[in-house]
Amino acid sequence: MTIDNLRTPPVALGTWAWGDSGEPGDGWFGSQLAQADLEEVVDRAQGEGFTLWDTAVVYGMGRSETVLGEVLTRYARSDYQLSTKFTPQAAGTGNDPMAEMLDQSLARLGTDYIDLYWIHNPADGALWTPHLIPLLESGKIRHVGVSNHNLGEIELADRILAEAGFRVEAVQNHYSLLHRSSERAGILDHCRNKGIPFFAYMVLEQGALTGKYSPENPLPTGSSRAEAYNGMLPQMTALADKLASIGRQHDAAASNVATAWAIAKGATPIIGITKPGYIDGLVRATGMTLSSDDIAELELIADAASLNTRGWWEKDMEP
Ligand SMILES: NC(=O)c1ccc[n+]([C@@H]2O[C@H](COP(=O)([O-])OP(=O)(O)OC[C@H]3O[C@@H](n4cnc5c(N)ncnc54)[C@H](OP(=O)(O)O)[C@@H]3O)[C@@H](O)[C@H]2O)c1
């Protein structure tokens, strides 16, 4: 029982970095993003058919949602889809913290419905999942997904929703060449078998796996992503080189190959987009077919790097 079918483009667009304040040393990404550039990002993306935008309340505590709402005002609401999240760890103390958090997201995004609404992290599935049901029934949210949930938690959410005639319609986890925990835990297979999209986030390891950053040119000093990844950049070099060499055969960049790898594995990547030029890369990534040899070689090199890129908010998905 859903209002319409979830339209899943081959790639969704992530806006966590849009929550950065732009002040040096303040922000996860250390990015300074000008609204005019983000308008161009939106124009190029919409023009190429990338129309599903992912955000969350906690990306800059409302800043990402606000900016996204502003730059999308020039488009008809039916021309794009919004994906945002309820973060249990940031829930208020009112009577219905999920409905309240959703209302604040709707106001910031300048809309009266969310196409895809997520439980951001599994705090207490039995407690929070039922709160989605009246929001689905009211039409304020059209589809629901769970993020950072392991297989047991996904199944629990599905059972709770099924009692009201709904279901988990999407899963969103960290999934990259360097972090295949969801694949090893059978979550990708589960999604394939159930016919629901698996959204892969941090496919580019927040920029560390794009070839743009290296031990000589590390991620922005003072940012959280620099703290997480700069120490690993030397061990990522072999993988970045392989991505770049495959890219040369396709007239594409390393980052496009990493994205194409995720698509080849059956995932819908959510790529964090900060510059208009990155949209061309998505066009290349979605038009590229990687050979099974390329995929196997990339995974071999990634495994040999033996890096742990799990975010502090994530857990291992394997039982
Ligand atoms: N559910 C969750 O818990 C969760 C957690 C994390 C992320 N997410 C979602 O997933 C999205 C993606 O993750 P992310 O943004 O953290 O990381 P990501 O997609 O792995 O990396 C994004 C970064 O890669 C660089 N980049 C992107 N396209 C590029 C290209 N074509 N060429 C070169 N560099 C490129 C940009 O860095 P520069 O700006 O430095 O160029 C950008 O900030 C988020 O925005 C968010 O919507 C969800």
The ligand as an ORCA input file, in Angstrom:
! r2SCAN-3c Opt
* xyz 0 1
  N      22.689      7.380      5.982
  C      23.851      7.754      6.451
  O      24.201      7.498      7.610
  C      24.783      8.496      5.544
  C      26.132      8.643      5.921
  C      26.976      9.290      5.039
  C      26.508      9.806      3.844
  N      25.188      9.689      3.530
  C      24.628     10.262      2.275
  O      25.426      9.836      1.197
  C      25.967     10.969      0.511
  C      27.322     10.637     -0.044
  O      28.285     10.492      0.965
  P      29.379     11.624      1.246
  O      28.949     12.882      0.634
  O      29.639     11.577      2.708
  O      30.676     11.028      0.544
  P      31.063     10.553     -0.942
  O      29.918     10.576     -1.866
  O      31.818      9.293     -0.772
  O      32.142     11.675     -1.335
  C      31.733     12.972     -1.590
  C      32.956     13.818     -1.907
  O      33.664     13.270     -3.007
  C      34.138     14.302     -3.844
  N      33.573     14.074     -5.189
  C      32.295     13.833     -5.533
  N      32.184     13.649     -6.868
  C      33.420     13.762     -7.369
  C      33.956     13.688     -8.674
  N      33.179     13.415     -9.742
  N      35.267     13.878     -8.834
  C      36.074     14.142     -7.771
  N      35.622     14.232     -6.512
  C      34.315     14.045     -6.316
  C      33.686     15.627     -3.234
  O      34.793     16.139     -2.504
  P      35.301     17.654     -2.718
  O      34.121     18.513     -2.368
  O      36.439     17.767     -1.770
  O      35.705     17.786     -4.155
  C      32.568     15.211     -2.310
  O      32.426     16.030     -1.171
  C      25.949     12.096      1.588
  O      26.064     13.392      0.992
  C      24.642     11.800      2.254
  O      23.570     12.298      1.462
  C      24.333      9.025      4.358
*
